[in-house]
């Protein structure tokens, strides 16, 4: 997760592109490469628009426009090269090999596990004759909400118009289980520091954080974050 302390420049894009071109394996890039890339391009566009308004024919306006164009083109190339390599890594993993994923960004890890699962399911269907497994809701927040509904039904059963007294020992056990559930979220806006569990969270826009579902789902519910789908290997 990037903390915003490292300035992202066009040089980061060209370096990533050169490394990807020269290597058959996925190369190492900064963990927050994609959020930092987006922020860099957005800042360039704002600066370019302002310069065009003030002096549309200036050398700076032309230079900024050119840098935006080159940055977008090079970043597309980096993305395409990495996606091809990650797809091959995932296929090897799904067929019994072992892939080194330490150089993947959080976004790429989501793709990697998705491909592993899809290829494994296809192999089971095509070669082993297994019936395709129905897709299940992989949203942690949806699962937590469903579990809460089940707990409420268990604790407060309908008794001919009379509500039974709650059983604290059941809800306590479920609360403990829910507290240990983690969720991966992408932050949508800069947030003030807040305490959660045994740590203080300091989160900025586009950070990706793994946190207790109770906290993460609250951020999702209030529109301050979106959930990164929970993906499990088949």
N, C-alpha and C positions, 0 to 999 in steps of 0.2 A: 504494500500500500504506500503510495507516494505521499510525502509530507509537504510537497510544494517547495522544498528548499533548493532543488536542482532546477536551474533554468533550462528549458528545452529550446533548442535552436534548429535551424535547417541542417546543421552539421550532424545532429543526432539522426536525422532521416537518412542522409547520405551514408553515414557510417553503418547504419543498420542494413541499408541496401547492399553496400559493398560486401559486408560479412555474409549476408544471405546468398549472394551470387557466388562467392568463393567456396562455400561449404555445402556438402551434401546433407549435413545435419542442421537442425535448427540452431541458430546462433543465440547468444545471450544478449538480451536487451533489458533496459531498465524496467522494473516491475510495473511502473505506472505509464508505460510507453504510450498506450492508446489515449488515456485521459489527457496526458501531457501534450500529445500531438494535437488533439482537438482544441485544447486551450490555446496552443500556439497559433493554429490556423485562425481561430476566432479572433484572437488579438490582432493578427495581421490584417484580417478583413476590416475590423473596426478602424484600425490606423489608416488603411488604404482609403476607406470611404471618407474619412475626415480630410485626408490629403486631397482627394479628388474634388471635394466640395470647396476647399480653399484654393487649390491650385491644380486644376485638372490636367494641365500639360507639363507639369514639372517633372524633373528627372526622378524625384523621389516617388511620385505617384506611379510612374512607369515601372520603377524598380520594385515597388511593393506588389504591384499587379503581377509582375513576372515571378516574384518569389512565391506568391500564393499558388500560381499555376504550377511551378516546379515542385513545390511542397506537396500538393495534392497528387500530382503524377507519381512522384517518387514513393509517397506513402502507399498508394495503390499497389505499386510494384512490390514493396516490402510485404504488404498484406498477402498478396497472391503467392509469393514465394513461400512464405511461412505456412499458409494454409495447405499447400501441396505437401509440404514436409510433415505437417501435423497429421494430415489424413493418412499418410503412409505409416507413421508411427502408431496411430490408433489401430490400423488394420493388423499390423504385426502383433500388437498387444492382444487384440481379440483372438488371434490365431495361436496364442500360447507364448509369444515372445515377451520380452521385457523392454519397455520404453523408458527412457530417462526424461522425465517431465519437469525437472527443476528449472529449465530455461523458459518455460511457458508462462505467459501472463495469466491472470485470473480469467480473463475472457477466453483465452485459448484453452485453458483447462476445461471449461464448460464444453467447448466444441470437442475436445479430445475424448472426454468420457461419453459424450453423446454418440460419437462415431463408434467407439468401442462397443457400446451397448447395442447399437443398431446392427453392426456386423455380426456380433455374437448371436443376436436373435435371428438374423437371416441364415446364419450357418446352422443353427438348431432346427430351423424350419426346412431348409433345403437339403441338408445332408443327414439329419437325424430324424426327420419326419415329425418333429414336435409341432403341435398347433401353435400358431402365433398367440402370444400372451396379450390380453387386453391392456390397453394403456391405462395407467392409473394417474390420478392427480399427483404431480410431484411437487406441488407447492407446500412448503413447510407450514406456512400460515393457514392454508386450507385444512391441512391435517390437524393442526393445533385447534382450529375452530371446531372441527368435527369432533375432536376428542373432548373439548369443553362441552359440546352439546350432549355427548354420550354421558359425561359425568353428571350433568344437570339432570338428565333423565333417570340416572341411577340414584342420585341423591334425593330428587324430588319426584317420586312416582305419583301418578294420579290415583287417588283412592276415593272414588265416588264423590268427587267434589272437595275432598279433604286432602291437604298437602301433608305428606309425612315429614317428620323432623329430619334435618340433615344429619349425616354421619361424618363428623370431622375427620375420623381416621382415614376414610376413603379419599376425601378431597386433599388431605395433606400428602398422601402417597402420590396422587396424580400430580399435585403441584410440584413435588420434588422431581417427578419424571419429566414434566414439562420444562422445568428449570435447566435440565441437562440437555435439552434439545437445542441444537445450534442452527442458525440460518445465515446464509450468505446474501448480503444486500449491497446494492450500489446506492451511494448517497446522492441525492438530487440537488442539495444546496448546502452551503456552509452552515454548520451547526455550532452553537455555543457548547463548551465543555459540559459534560453531564456524567454523573456517577452511575455505574451499573455493575452490580455484583462486587467483585474485588478490584475493580479498576475504574479509571476515569477515561471516558471516550472523548477524543478530540478529532472530529471528523469534518472533512471538507468536501465540497462538491466533487463528484466522480471517484471518491475513495471507494474501495471495495472492502467490506469488513465482514468477518465471521463473528457472530455474537449470539448470545442466548435468544431463543425465539421470542420470549416475552418482550424483549427490548426491540428486536428487529421488526417484529410484526406490528408493534406500536408505531414505529417510524413509517412502515409501509402504509398502515391504515391512515396516518395523518398526511400522507403525500410527500413525506420528506425522504423517502427511499423507495426503491423497487427491489423486488426479490429476484436473485439470480437462481434459476431453477435448480433444485436439488437433484443431482444425477448420480446414480449408483451403477457400478459395474454389474453386468449380468452374471 
